[in-house]
Amino acid sequence: KAGVTQTPRYLIKTRGQQVTLSCSPISGHRSVSWYQQTPGQGLQFLFEYFSETQRNKGNFPGRFSGRQFSNSRSEMNVSTLELGDSALYLCASSLGLAGGQAIYNEQFFGPGTRLTVL
Amino acid sequence: SQQGEEDPQALSIQEGENATMNCSYKTSINNLQWYRQNSGRGLVHLILIRSNEREKHSGRLRVTLDTSKKSSSLLITASRAADTASYFCATDAWVQGAQKLVFGQGTRLTINP
């Protein structure tokens, strides 16, 4: 099975721009989660999608949004970029469980997208 | 403050020695997981222990969980240079109104040949 893929791997943007990152989960995985990793804050949960629905959201401003498509591929968008958005953005997929409650079992991470905001 | 906190923040040992890392958390959990990350790449899942389990083994890894103390430890035996990486604990828990996988700040492990 192919692993989780993320595109692009590296991105340089300027303040005020917007960016869209893509994540393709492992085939058969229905849950996709996104994380932001920075040296200061560590790994922070952004949101989790299951069957095209956002089930959980972390404490990030509304500039951070995401969506999931019927084939489980997911995108996240950051609008009006700020310098502090520079980070490694990681997505992870898992089989997930149906129903309202997400139980986070083994997560399979992609290599990440390194975003630099100038 | 973080749901999960790890100590030590950094650990340097000789190849062949055992490495122990600790994780503490604040709220009740469904499970606790350990991940490894090499040099800013994606994380690799190592082991998962459920809240009703006390100990689990996988190869050279041994994880313990004490829910009464809200703590866990990861032991890597007979360390190798390839074990050099950052190790994170992650708890599946309800935090601030959302169910999340919450990561600790990590322990940077260096294995010296």
Interface residues (C-beta under 8 A of the other chain):
Chain A: V4 S33 Y35 Q37 G42 L43 F45 E48 R55 N56 K57 G58 N59 L88 L90 A92 Q101 A102 I103 Y104 N105 E106 Q107 F108 F109 G110 P111 G112 R114
Chain B: Q2 N30 N31 Q33 Y35 G40 R41 G42 L43 V44 H45 L48 F88 A90 D92 Q96 A98 Q99 K100 L101 V102 F103 G104 Q105 G106
